């Protein structure tokens, strides 16, 4: 069999796209895991084109793949995804060594370029590149929002929900492969259903997914705050399979900046929503992201953001510096007047504050007993997560191998299983725990 190696850059939504394509190829190609440095017939790159740093990383990955081709370590290089969707007219002339450039919206041309005819029966299938016990479930594509800084709508197109019955079928297929945790993703998960059902249907989808045999945890990412559907909180509070965890990118709190961002919310609305989440779902863990240095963010607005972070005490908070993206409303209508130095200083100040908040949250968990899923076993340590940690973006719970508890049990057999642990230590990222019960 020919060998193909995929390299997926950017967000988890790209990972799902790669997995759908690989499901059509696995019968005719040997799929080489990313990172293995061996000769292959094809390098297939799924690129990101969201912000400056991501674009640079994608271009560098393409150039490195081309160098592997020149060195005789690959026969073909095929590129698809957001970068080539956004710059498809320019890239072939700049990097002619690439054998095929394809966008982000259609998979069939990519599959056919690899000598395989797309199979309608495999539309709901996935070749998992994550550990076999968790998977991302992309419930919609594209976005109807028009945030002034964001290029996603003209890269990915308008919002298009995946029919509920198709998602349940995909979840059932994943559960048959051993998946126990679903991570719900989209450009905006709370918008789900408006185009198909004329209503926000995320809560209904969560209920249907929780009825799939084998699925134990369902986690929600990428939730937009405007017109947030409160029945989702009811699911989180009352459905034991829906994790008390919400990823909700807020981007800012100052009204002036939110208005410039076209976020369709105010600071008061945002504060009320966060308060409601904590009231309706006791113990919920909130993850958010913020942008510093956006046009309109003066010292007053940045200080308001800092104060909000102190008050809201998000258990998880990430941030990035504003990047002016060509074609967006912000690039065409606002002057990017805040220097790189000031942006970096603000980013450092916000993240220093957040590290103290995260440390306090983790330390508050010392002494508690929690159920965790085992992701891996490395150097006599179980790498685990609770319902409050999402893979790849959050910290981990590290559990030392204990012969007195495990006996003759093969520790690798616990990967993908749930165990009970007691937290005995913490830093701002990770927890240390010991086994209580298997």
DRENKOLRO-612052 format. One line per 2 residues: their letters; for each residue x, y, z of C-alpha. Coordinates in nm, 2 decimals, always signed. Layout:
! residues N
a = X,Y,Z ~ ... $
***
This chain:
! residues 438
xx = +0.00,+0.00,+0.00 ~ +0.10,+0.36,-0.06 $
xx = +0.19,+0.56,+0.25 ~ +0.02,+0.89,+0.33 $
xx = +0.10,+1.12,+0.62 ~ -0.13,+1.40,+0.73 $
xx = -0.02,+1.72,+0.90 ~ -0.31,+1.92,+1.06 $
xx = -0.26,+2.28,+1.17 ~ -0.49,+2.51,+1.35 $
xx = -0.80,+2.43,+1.55 ~ -0.98,+2.10,+1.63 $
xx = -1.23,+2.18,+1.35 ~ -0.95,+2.12,+1.10 $
xx = -0.87,+1.79,+1.28 ~ -1.23,+1.67,+1.21 $
xx = -1.19,+1.76,+0.85 ~ -0.87,+1.56,+0.82 $
xx = -1.04,+1.26,+0.99 ~ -1.33,+1.26,+0.75 $
xx = -1.10,+1.26,+0.45 ~ -0.88,+0.98,+0.59 $
xx = -1.19,+0.76,+0.63 ~ -1.21,+0.75,+0.25 $
xx = -0.84,+0.67,+0.22 ~ -0.77,+0.41,+0.49 $
xx = -0.85,+0.11,+0.26 ~ -0.60,+0.22,+0.00 $
xx = -0.33,+0.40,+0.19 ~ -0.12,+0.31,+0.50 $
xx = -0.17,+0.61,+0.72 ~ +0.15,+0.72,+0.89 $
xx = +0.10,+0.91,+1.22 ~ +0.20,+1.28,+1.22 $
xx = +0.55,+1.33,+1.35 ~ +0.70,+1.00,+1.21 $
xx = +1.00,+1.09,+0.99 ~ +0.99,+0.82,+0.73 $
xx = +0.96,+0.82,+0.35 ~ +0.60,+0.84,+0.23 $
xx = +0.42,+0.87,-0.10 ~ +0.20,+1.16,-0.01 $
xx = +0.22,+1.44,+0.25 ~ -0.13,+1.59,+0.30 $
xx = -0.14,+1.92,+0.48 ~ -0.45,+2.08,+0.64 $
xx = -0.37,+2.44,+0.69 ~ -0.49,+2.73,+0.90 $
xx = -0.53,+3.09,+0.78 ~ -0.70,+3.26,+1.07 $
xx = -0.44,+3.51,+1.20 ~ -0.08,+3.61,+1.12 $
xx = +0.10,+3.36,+1.34 ~ -0.12,+3.07,+1.22 $
xx = -0.06,+3.17,+0.86 ~ +0.32,+3.18,+0.91 $
xx = +0.31,+2.84,+1.08 ~ +0.11,+2.69,+0.78 $
xx = +0.34,+2.84,+0.52 ~ +0.65,+2.71,+0.71 $
xx = +0.49,+2.36,+0.72 ~ +0.43,+2.36,+0.35 $
xx = +0.79,+2.47,+0.28 ~ +0.92,+2.19,+0.51 $
xx = +0.70,+1.94,+0.33 ~ +0.84,+2.06,-0.01 $
xx = +1.19,+2.02,+0.13 ~ +1.11,+1.66,+0.22 $
xx = +0.98,+1.61,-0.13 ~ +1.31,+1.75,-0.28 $
xx = +1.50,+1.51,-0.05 ~ +1.32,+1.21,-0.19 $
xx = +1.12,+1.15,+0.13 ~ +0.78,+1.22,-0.04 $
xx = +0.66,+1.19,-0.39 ~ +0.37,+1.44,-0.36 $
xx = +0.26,+1.73,-0.14 ~ -0.11,+1.81,-0.13 $
xx = -0.24,+2.12,+0.06 ~ -0.59,+2.20,+0.16 $
xx = -0.77,+2.40,+0.43 ~ -0.81,+2.76,+0.53 $
xx = -0.48,+2.90,+0.40 ~ -0.53,+2.77,+0.05 $
xx = -0.90,+2.87,+0.06 ~ -0.79,+3.22,+0.15 $
xx = -0.49,+3.25,-0.08 ~ -0.56,+3.00,-0.35 $
xx = -0.49,+3.24,-0.63 ~ -0.15,+3.34,-0.50 $
xx = +0.01,+3.03,-0.35 ~ +0.05,+2.80,-0.66 $
xx = +0.28,+3.07,-0.81 ~ +0.47,+3.12,-0.49 $
xx = +0.53,+2.75,-0.41 ~ +0.50,+2.56,-0.74 $
xx = +0.65,+2.24,-0.60 ~ +0.31,+2.16,-0.43 $
xx = +0.12,+1.91,-0.64 ~ -0.22,+2.03,-0.55 $
xx = -0.39,+2.32,-0.37 ~ -0.75,+2.28,-0.24 $
xx = -0.98,+2.49,-0.03 ~ -1.15,+2.42,+0.30 $
xx = -1.51,+2.37,+0.19 ~ -1.51,+2.06,-0.03 $
xx = -1.34,+1.74,+0.05 ~ -1.42,+1.53,-0.26 $
xx = -1.16,+1.71,-0.49 ~ -0.89,+1.63,-0.23 $
xx = -1.00,+1.27,-0.21 ~ -1.00,+1.23,-0.59 $
xx = -0.66,+1.40,-0.62 ~ -0.53,+1.11,-0.41 $
xx = -0.67,+0.85,-0.66 ~ -0.98,+0.75,-0.46 $
xx = -1.34,+0.79,-0.54 ~ -1.55,+0.94,-0.25 $
xx = -1.78,+0.69,-0.09 ~ -2.12,+0.82,+0.01 $
xx = -2.14,+0.54,+0.28 ~ -1.84,+0.69,+0.46 $
xx = -1.97,+1.05,+0.50 ~ -2.03,+0.99,+0.87 $
xx = -1.71,+0.79,+0.92 ~ -1.39,+0.91,+1.08 $
xx = -1.04,+0.78,+1.10 ~ -0.95,+0.91,+1.44 $
xx = -0.62,+1.09,+1.49 ~ -0.71,+1.16,+1.86 $
xx = -0.67,+0.88,+2.13 ~ -0.95,+0.64,+2.06 $
xx = -1.16,+0.73,+2.38 ~ -1.24,+1.09,+2.28 $
xx = -1.33,+1.27,+1.96 ~ -1.44,+1.61,+1.84 $
xx = -1.79,+1.64,+1.68 ~ -1.83,+1.93,+1.44 $
xx = -2.20,+2.02,+1.44 ~ -2.19,+2.30,+1.19 $
xx = -1.97,+2.47,+0.93 ~ -1.92,+2.84,+0.86 $
xx = -2.04,+3.14,+1.04 ~ -2.30,+3.41,+0.99 $
xx = -2.14,+3.64,+1.25 ~ -1.95,+3.94,+1.12 $
xx = -1.70,+4.01,+1.40 ~ -1.48,+4.29,+1.26 $
xx = -1.15,+4.12,+1.33 ~ -1.24,+3.77,+1.19 $
xx = -1.18,+3.62,+0.85 ~ -1.37,+3.30,+0.91 $
xx = -1.69,+3.39,+0.73 ~ -1.52,+3.45,+0.40 $
xx = -1.29,+3.15,+0.44 ~ -1.55,+2.90,+0.56 $
xx = -1.87,+3.06,+0.42 ~ -2.20,+3.10,+0.59 $
xx = -2.34,+2.90,+0.88 ~ -2.46,+2.55,+0.79 $
xx = -2.58,+2.31,+1.06 ~ -2.53,+1.93,+1.02 $
xx = -2.87,+1.76,+1.05 ~ -2.93,+1.61,+1.40 $
xx = -2.98,+1.26,+1.27 ~ -2.65,+1.27,+1.09 $
xx = -2.47,+1.38,+1.41 ~ -2.63,+1.11,+1.61 $
xx = -2.53,+0.85,+1.34 ~ -2.17,+0.99,+1.36 $
xx = -2.17,+0.97,+1.74 ~ -2.29,+0.61,+1.72 $
xx = -2.01,+0.53,+1.48 ~ -1.76,+0.69,+1.71 $
xx = -1.89,+0.51,+2.01 ~ -1.85,+0.18,+1.83 $
xx = -1.48,+0.27,+1.79 ~ -1.45,+0.31,+2.17 $
xx = -1.51,+0.69,+2.20 ~ -1.65,+0.78,+2.54 $
xx = -1.61,+1.16,+2.53 ~ -1.75,+1.39,+2.26 $
xx = -1.63,+1.75,+2.24 ~ -1.88,+1.96,+2.05 $
xx = -1.73,+2.21,+1.82 ~ -1.82,+2.46,+1.54 $
xx = -1.75,+2.82,+1.46 ~ -2.04,+2.89,+1.69 $
xx = -2.20,+2.60,+1.87 ~ -2.49,+2.80,+2.02 $
xx = -2.61,+2.90,+1.67 ~ -2.68,+2.54,+1.59 $
xx = -3.01,+2.46,+1.43 ~ -3.13,+2.81,+1.33 $
xx = -3.09,+2.73,+0.95 ~ -3.24,+2.38,+0.96 $
xx = -3.50,+2.40,+1.24 ~ -3.56,+2.78,+1.28 $
xx = -3.46,+2.75,+1.64 ~ -3.15,+2.71,+1.85 $
xx = -3.14,+2.34,+1.89 ~ -2.81,+2.27,+2.08 $
xx = -2.99,+2.16,+2.40 ~ -3.20,+1.91,+2.20 $
xx = -2.89,+1.78,+2.03 ~ -2.71,+1.74,+2.36 $
xx = -3.00,+1.53,+2.49 ~ -3.00,+1.30,+2.18 $
xx = -2.62,+1.26,+2.19 ~ -2.64,+1.17,+2.56 $
xx = -2.87,+0.88,+2.47 ~ -2.60,+0.72,+2.25 $
xx = -2.48,+0.40,+2.42 ~ -2.11,+0.43,+2.52 $
xx = -2.09,+0.81,+2.53 ~ -2.02,+0.91,+2.89 $
xx = -1.91,+1.28,+2.86 ~ -2.02,+1.56,+2.63 $
xx = -1.82,+1.88,+2.64 ~ -1.91,+2.21,+2.47 $
xx = -1.67,+2.44,+2.30 ~ -1.69,+2.77,+2.09 $
xx = -2.01,+2.91,+2.24 ~ -2.10,+3.26,+2.13 $
xx = -2.24,+3.48,+2.41 ~ -2.51,+3.68,+2.22 $
xx = -2.86,+3.53,+2.25 ~ -2.71,+3.24,+2.44 $
xx = -2.97,+2.96,+2.47 ~ -3.03,+2.91,+2.84 $
xx = -3.18,+2.56,+2.79 ~ -2.82,+2.45,+2.73 $
xx = -2.75,+2.54,+3.09 ~ -3.05,+2.32,+3.20 $
xx = -2.88,+2.03,+3.01 ~ -2.55,+2.10,+3.18 $
xx = -2.71,+2.12,+3.53 ~ -2.94,+1.82,+3.50 $
xx = -2.79,+1.58,+3.24 ~ -2.50,+1.38,+3.41 $
xx = -2.34,+1.32,+3.07 ~ -2.30,+1.69,+2.99 $
xx = -1.98,+1.82,+3.15 ~ -2.01,+2.12,+3.37 $
xx = -1.76,+2.29,+3.14 ~ -1.82,+2.58,+2.90 $
xx = -1.58,+2.72,+2.64 ~ -1.72,+3.07,+2.57 $
xx = -1.49,+3.31,+2.39 ~ -1.58,+3.66,+2.51 $
xx = -1.30,+3.86,+2.35 ~ -1.35,+4.17,+2.57 $
xx = -1.57,+4.34,+2.82 ~ -1.55,+4.72,+2.75 $
xx = -1.85,+4.84,+2.55 ~ -1.63,+5.05,+2.32 $
xx = -1.42,+4.76,+2.22 ~ -1.71,+4.52,+2.19 $
xx = -1.89,+4.76,+1.96 ~ -1.58,+4.79,+1.74 $
xx = -1.56,+4.41,+1.74 ~ -1.92,+4.38,+1.62 $
xx = -1.99,+4.13,+1.90 ~ -2.35,+4.22,+1.94 $
xx = -2.33,+4.22,+2.32 ~ -2.25,+4.48,+2.59 $
xx = -2.04,+4.45,+2.90 ~ -2.35,+4.44,+3.12 $
xx = -2.50,+4.16,+2.92 ~ -2.18,+3.96,+2.94 $
xx = -2.15,+4.01,+3.32 ~ -2.52,+3.90,+3.36 $
xx = -2.46,+3.59,+3.14 ~ -2.16,+3.48,+3.34 $
xx = -2.35,+3.53,+3.67 ~ -2.64,+3.33,+3.53 $
xx = -2.41,+3.04,+3.42 ~ -2.26,+3.02,+3.77 $
xx = -2.60,+3.04,+3.94 ~ -2.78,+2.78,+3.72 $
xx = -2.48,+2.54,+3.70 ~ -2.31,+2.53,+4.04 $
xx = -1.94,+2.44,+4.01 ~ -1.93,+2.51,+3.63 $
xx = -1.58,+2.57,+3.49 ~ -1.56,+2.84,+3.24 $
xx = -1.29,+2.88,+2.97 ~ -1.27,+3.20,+2.77 $
xx = -1.04,+3.39,+2.53 ~ -0.97,+3.76,+2.51 $
xx = -0.81,+3.99,+2.25 ~ -0.58,+4.26,+2.37 $
xx = -0.48,+4.56,+2.16 ~ -0.79,+4.58,+1.95 $
xx = -0.87,+4.92,+1.80 ~ -1.05,+5.12,+2.06 $
xx = -0.88,+4.96,+2.35 ~ -0.72,+5.25,+2.54 $
xx = -0.58,+5.22,+2.90 ~ -0.93,+5.26,+3.04 $
xx = -1.07,+4.98,+2.84 ~ -0.78,+4.75,+2.91 $
xx = -0.80,+4.82,+3.29 ~ -1.17,+4.74,+3.27 $
xx = -1.08,+4.40,+3.11 ~ -0.83,+4.34,+3.39 $
xx = -1.09,+4.42,+3.65 ~ -1.35,+4.19,+3.48 $
xx = -1.10,+3.91,+3.48 ~ -1.04,+3.96,+3.86 $
xx = -1.42,+3.96,+3.93 ~ -1.52,+3.68,+3.70 $
xx = -1.23,+3.45,+3.80 ~ -1.25,+3.24,+3.49 $
xx = -1.10,+2.90,+3.57 ~ -0.94,+2.90,+3.22 $
xx = -0.85,+3.21,+3.02 ~ -0.63,+3.24,+2.71 $
xx = -0.55,+3.56,+2.52 ~ -0.39,+3.68,+2.20 $
xx = -0.28,+4.00,+2.05 ~ -0.50,+4.17,+1.79 $
xx = -0.38,+4.09,+1.44 ~ -0.51,+4.30,+1.15 $
xx = -0.64,+4.06,+0.88 ~ -0.69,+4.18,+0.53 $
xx = -1.04,+4.17,+0.40 ~ -1.20,+4.21,+0.74 $
xx = -1.42,+4.50,+0.85 ~ -1.16,+4.60,+1.11 $
xx = -0.87,+4.61,+0.86 ~ -1.07,+4.83,+0.63 $
xx = -1.22,+5.07,+0.88 ~ -1.00,+5.09,+1.19 $
xx = -0.64,+5.19,+1.23 ~ -0.42,+4.94,+1.41 $
xx = -0.25,+5.21,+1.61 ~ -0.15,+5.02,+1.92 $
xx = +0.22,+4.92,+1.91 ~ +0.34,+4.56,+1.92 $
xx = +0.52,+4.65,+2.24 ~ +0.21,+4.77,+2.42 $
xx = +0.01,+4.47,+2.30 ~ +0.27,+4.24,+2.44 $
xx = +0.28,+4.43,+2.77 ~ -0.10,+4.40,+2.80 $
xx = -0.10,+4.03,+2.71 ~ +0.17,+3.96,+2.97 $
xx = -0.02,+4.16,+3.24 ~ -0.35,+3.98,+3.17 $
xx = -0.19,+3.63,+3.16 ~ +0.01,+3.70,+3.48 $
xx = -0.32,+3.78,+3.66 ~ -0.48,+3.47,+3.51 $
xx = -0.20,+3.24,+3.63 ~ -0.27,+3.36,+3.98 $
xx = -0.65,+3.29,+3.94 ~ -0.59,+2.95,+3.78 $
xx = -0.35,+2.86,+4.06 ~ -0.61,+2.95,+4.32 $
xx = -0.87,+2.74,+4.15 ~ -0.64,+2.44,+4.13 $
xx = -0.53,+2.47,+4.49 ~ -0.90,+2.48,+4.60 $
xx = -0.93,+2.13,+4.45 ~ -0.66,+1.97,+4.67 $
xx = -0.81,+1.71,+4.90 ~ -1.11,+1.64,+4.67 $
xx = -1.19,+1.30,+4.52 ~ -1.29,+1.32,+4.15 $
xx = -1.36,+1.08,+3.86 ~ -1.11,+1.11,+3.58 $
xx = -1.05,+0.96,+3.24 ~ -0.70,+0.82,+3.17 $
xx = -0.56,+0.97,+2.85 ~ -0.21,+0.81,+2.86 $
xx = +0.05,+0.63,+3.07 ~ +0.40,+0.78,+3.05 $
xx = +0.70,+0.72,+3.27 ~ +0.50,+0.55,+3.54 $
xx = +0.25,+0.83,+3.55 ~ -0.12,+0.82,+3.44 $
xx = -0.21,+1.14,+3.24 ~ -0.57,+1.21,+3.32 $
xx = -0.85,+1.47,+3.30 ~ -1.17,+1.53,+3.49 $
xx = -1.49,+1.68,+3.34 ~ -1.33,+2.02,+3.41 $
xx = -1.03,+1.97,+3.17 ~ -1.06,+1.96,+2.79 $
xx = -0.78,+1.78,+2.60 ~ -0.51,+1.98,+2.42 $
xx = -0.61,+2.31,+2.57 ~ -0.62,+2.26,+2.95 $
xx = -0.39,+2.12,+3.22 ~ -0.37,+1.76,+3.32 $
xx = -0.41,+1.55,+3.63 ~ -0.10,+1.35,+3.69 $
xx = -0.14,+1.02,+3.89 ~ +0.16,+0.82,+4.00 $
xx = +0.15,+0.45,+3.93 ~ +0.07,+0.27,+4.26 $
xx = +0.16,-0.10,+4.26 ~ -0.03,-0.15,+4.59 $
xx = -0.35,-0.04,+4.43 ~ -0.31,-0.18,+4.08 $
xx = -0.14,-0.51,+4.16 ~ -0.08,-0.71,+3.85 $
xx = -0.31,-0.50,+3.63 ~ -0.15,-0.38,+3.31 $
xx = -0.15,+0.01,+3.35 ~ -0.19,+0.06,+2.97 $
xx = -0.52,-0.13,+2.99 ~ -0.66,+0.17,+3.19 $
xx = -0.61,+0.42,+2.90 ~ -0.96,+0.53,+2.81 $
xx = -1.11,+0.41,+3.14 ~ -1.25,+0.61,+3.43 $
xx = -1.09,+0.59,+3.77 ~ -1.14,+0.78,+4.10 $
xx = -0.85,+0.98,+4.23 ~ -0.77,+1.21,+4.53 $
xx = -0.60,+1.55,+4.45 ~ -0.29,+1.60,+4.66 $
xx = -0.10,+1.88,+4.48 ~ -0.15,+2.17,+4.24 $
xx = +0.02,+2.43,+4.03 ~ -0.14,+2.69,+3.79 $
xx = -0.17,+2.43,+3.51 ~ -0.17,+2.07,+3.65 $
xx = -0.29,+1.87,+3.94 ~ -0.12,+1.58,+4.12 $
xx = -0.34,+1.30,+4.24 ~ -0.33,+0.95,+4.38 $
xx = -0.55,+0.65,+4.29 ~ -0.85,+0.59,+4.52 $
xx = -1.05,+0.34,+4.32 ~ -1.03,+0.16,+3.98 $
***
